[in-house]
Amino acid sequence: MDVIVIGGGIGGLTLALALHASGKARRVRVFEAASEMRALGIGIHIGSHAMKELSALGLEDALVATSSQPEDYAFFTRHGQLVYRRPFGKAAGHPYSHLTLLRPDLQRVMLTAVRERIGAGNFTVGHRCTGVEQSGGRVTANFSGPDGKALPPAEGDLLVACDGIHSAVRKQFYPGEGPFCFRGCNLWRGTTLRKPFLTGASIARIGARNSTMLINPLRSTIDADGNQLINWVCEIEGDVAVPVDWNKPARVEDFFANFQDWTFDWMDVPSLIRGADQILSYPMVDRDPLPRWSFERVTLLGDAAHPMYPQGGNGGAQAILDAAALALLLQTESDPVSALKAYEDSRLPATSKIVVQNRTAPPNVILDTVEQRTGGKRFDRLDDVITQDEMKAIFEGYQKVAGYQMRQDTRGSSSPGQAGR
Ligand SMILES: Cc1cc2nc3c(=O)[nH]c(=O)nc-3n(C[C@H](O)[C@H](O)[C@H](O)COP(=O)(O)OP(=O)(O)OC[C@H]3O[C@@H](n4cnc5c(N)ncnc54)[C@H](O)[C@@H]3O)c2cc1C
């Protein structure tokens, strides 16, 4: 089987590795639009459920070495008051760590492995897919180069479109989709070198619906001056969407006012923001779930299949789970067309649930509830506002749909639950 993978992002690279590991594909070729693989993006989360798959591909040690492995997840009000704190990742009993790392580090580790395993000649940059055609049991991908001129097409037995949020292949099958669905909320994301906060391996979520923030380290290493690389994401409600571009630079003055008095005994947010080495913006957008991903010998994967709000660490993780599921089905099903259909049957409902859950019950529902009950004021006694049981139920409810939650299997051992598999 000769497989064409469109897009060398997180989903495409995982798929190339998983197909190579399965031994089922005679040849795997990845075609990436960018003319060079530059270090793009900032912080990304890879949950334990996805780390299980990347570990099976032999990437765990390299990824752990370049990441942070959060051990607790803490929720604070906009006044910096602790509301809820839970062990997280391995500390919560998962057999695999939850990683937070720079997306360029994740991509570098994956790309090195892909080039080594499928052969550097099978990873081609500067090839933007412009459309696909199928006939006689074969699929052809058409390309243009960085100058917009047509390049020679590639032919294979199967094509998997991992071409991200602006997928050209998805557009071919769904030409009338129109603009993204905007939730009325934009993200400002940055990285800052500073002293470790809380345990040095904590994720902190602060504030409620109109202004929230997520802060976590991106590498566990501490430099000679005692600093760690800290990732932060500010989420602010607003009517106008910033461009849907992961690399859009942003200005401090566009969002700083909402956080200027967030100075707590455990974190000085204004200095964290002001100390950033880069700041990017991104809108909270997604698309309605599709009725179908697979069309004979072509299917969609990752953001091309199910763009979702970039929260809860799901964008990357769900692309990884898609790739693992697809590679497994191509190994076990005798007919590749039925394998693509089985992949859709398993992963489409699971990821659609997450798209919907992110809209209706985002991970900061605990803090929204507290904010609503206190009217945004400081509380004296947390128990008068919300119980630990209520917060536990909210936290675990989100984890369950996102596939993070541990499940007991019939042999009594536990493993991270996986949506749809
Ligand atoms: C440059 C960039 C920076 C990002 N930064 C972050 C970040 O900081 N934090 C975060 O959480 N998420 C980030 N993301 C998104 C995150 O990587 C994805 O949501 C998630 O990993 C899903 O993976 P994916 O493979 O579906 O898409 P992506 O990882 O987005 O990969 C899609 C790939 O397809 C390529 N491509 C697009 N169109 C074509 C085409 N027509 N032909 C060939 N190739 C094409 C793109 O260049 C890209 O390499 C970023 C994505 C990109 C592309």
The ligand as an SDF file (V2000), in Angstrom:
LIG
                    3D

 53 58  0  0  0  0  0  0  0  0999 V2000
    2.4280   26.8970   12.4050 C   0  0  0  0  0  0  0  0  0  0  0  0
    1.5130   26.3450   13.4630 C   0  0  0  0  0  0  0  0  0  0  0  0
    1.6890   26.7360   14.7780 C   0  0  0  0  0  0  0  0  0  0  0  0
    0.8510   26.2060   15.7720 C   0  0  0  0  0  0  0  0  0  0  0  0
    1.0430   26.5940   17.0670 N   0  0  0  0  0  0  0  0  0  0  0  0
    0.3110   26.0270   18.0450 C   0  0  0  0  0  0  0  0  0  0  0  0
    0.5560   26.3430   19.3970 C   0  0  0  0  0  0  0  0  0  0  0  0
    1.4270   27.1420   19.7210 O   0  0  0  0  0  0  0  0  0  0  0  0
   -0.2090   25.7470   20.3440 N   0  0  0  0  0  0  0  0  0  0  0  0
   -1.1990   24.8580   20.0250 C   0  0  0  0  0  0  0  0  0  0  0  0
   -1.8600   24.3140   20.9170 O   0  0  0  0  0  0  0  0  0  0  0  0
   -1.4460   24.5340   18.7550 N   0  0  0  0  0  0  0  0  0  0  0  0
   -0.7220   25.0940   17.7530 C   0  0  0  0  0  0  0  0  0  0  0  0
   -0.9740   24.7710   16.4530 N   0  0  0  0  0  0  0  0  0  0  0  0
   -2.0980   23.8760   16.1380 C   0  0  0  0  0  0  0  0  0  0  0  0
   -1.8300   22.4570   16.4750 C   0  0  0  0  0  0  0  0  0  0  0  0
   -0.5690   22.0460   15.9990 O   0  0  0  0  0  0  0  0  0  0  0  0
   -2.9550   21.6470   15.8560 C   0  0  0  0  0  0  0  0  0  0  0  0
   -4.1950   22.1050   16.3590 O   0  0  0  0  0  0  0  0  0  0  0  0
   -2.9130   20.2090   16.2460 C   0  0  0  0  0  0  0  0  0  0  0  0
   -1.6250   19.7730   16.4300 O   0  0  0  0  0  0  0  0  0  0  0  0
   -3.6350   19.3290   15.2010 C   0  0  0  0  0  0  0  0  0  0  0  0
   -2.6750   18.8190   14.2960 O   0  0  0  0  0  0  0  0  0  0  0  0
   -2.8740   18.7640   12.7430 P   0  0  0  0  0  0  0  0  0  0  0  0
   -1.7820   17.8860   12.2390 O   0  0  0  0  0  0  0  0  0  0  0  0
   -4.2640   18.4430   12.4070 O   0  0  0  0  0  0  0  0  0  0  0  0
   -2.6380   20.2390   12.2490 O   0  0  0  0  0  0  0  0  0  0  0  0
   -1.3040   21.0930   12.2500 P   0  0  0  0  0  0  0  0  0  0  0  0
   -0.3860   20.6930   13.3240 O   0  0  0  0  0  0  0  0  0  0  0  0
   -1.7580   22.4950   12.1930 O   0  0  0  0  0  0  0  0  0  0  0  0
   -0.5820   20.6950   10.8690 O   0  0  0  0  0  0  0  0  0  0  0  0
   -1.1010   20.9540    9.5760 C   0  0  0  0  0  0  0  0  0  0  0  0
    0.0730   20.9680    8.6150 C   0  0  0  0  0  0  0  0  0  0  0  0
   -0.4120   20.9510    7.2830 O   0  0  0  0  0  0  0  0  0  0  0  0
    0.3000   21.9050    6.5180 C   0  0  0  0  0  0  0  0  0  0  0  0
   -0.5740   22.3040    5.4150 N   0  0  0  0  0  0  0  0  0  0  0  0
   -1.6070   23.1620    5.4600 C   0  0  0  0  0  0  0  0  0  0  0  0
   -2.2230   23.2120    4.2550 N   0  0  0  0  0  0  0  0  0  0  0  0
   -1.5640   22.3540    3.4450 C   0  0  0  0  0  0  0  0  0  0  0  0
   -1.7420   21.9480    2.1100 C   0  0  0  0  0  0  0  0  0  0  0  0
   -2.7470   22.4300    1.3510 N   0  0  0  0  0  0  0  0  0  0  0  0
   -0.8600   21.0510    1.5770 N   0  0  0  0  0  0  0  0  0  0  0  0
    0.1540   20.5450    2.3350 C   0  0  0  0  0  0  0  0  0  0  0  0
    0.3430   20.8850    3.6240 N   0  0  0  0  0  0  0  0  0  0  0  0
   -0.5070   21.7750    4.1710 C   0  0  0  0  0  0  0  0  0  0  0  0
    0.6250   23.0010    7.5150 C   0  0  0  0  0  0  0  0  0  0  0  0
    1.7140   23.7980    7.0900 O   0  0  0  0  0  0  0  0  0  0  0  0
    0.9530   22.1930    8.7680 C   0  0  0  0  0  0  0  0  0  0  0  0
    2.3060   21.8070    8.8130 O   0  0  0  0  0  0  0  0  0  0  0  0
   -0.1830   25.2810   15.4280 C   0  0  0  0  0  0  0  0  0  0  0  0
   -0.3520   24.8980   14.0900 C   0  0  0  0  0  0  0  0  0  0  0  0
    0.4950   25.4140   13.1050 C   0  0  0  0  0  0  0  0  0  0  0  0
    0.3270   24.9750   11.6560 C   0  0  0  0  0  0  0  0  0  0  0  0
  1  2  1  0
  2  3  1  0
  2 52  2  0
  3  4  2  0
  4  5  1  0
  4 50  1  0
  5  6  2  0
  6  7  1  0
  6 13  1  0
  7  8  2  0
  7  9  1  0
  9 10  1  0
 10 11  2  0
 10 12  1  0
 12 13  2  0
 13 14  1  0
 14 15  1  0
 14 50  1  0
 15 16  1  0
 16 17  1  0
 16 18  1  0
 18 19  1  0
 18 20  1  0
 20 21  1  0
 20 22  1  0
 22 23  1  0
 23 24  1  0
 24 25  2  0
 24 26  1  0
 24 27  1  0
 27 28  1  0
 28 29  2  0
 28 30  1  0
 28 31  1  0
 31 32  1  0
 32 33  1  0
 33 34  1  0
 33 48  1  0
 34 35  1  0
 35 36  1  0
 35 46  1  0
 36 37  1  0
 36 45  1  0
 37 38  2  0
 38 39  1  0
 39 40  1  0
 39 45  2  0
 40 41  1  0
 40 42  2  0
 42 43  1  0
 43 44  2  0
 44 45  1  0
 46 47  1  0
 46 48  1  0
 48 49  1  0
 50 51  2  0
 51 52  1  0
 52 53  1  0
M  END
$$$$
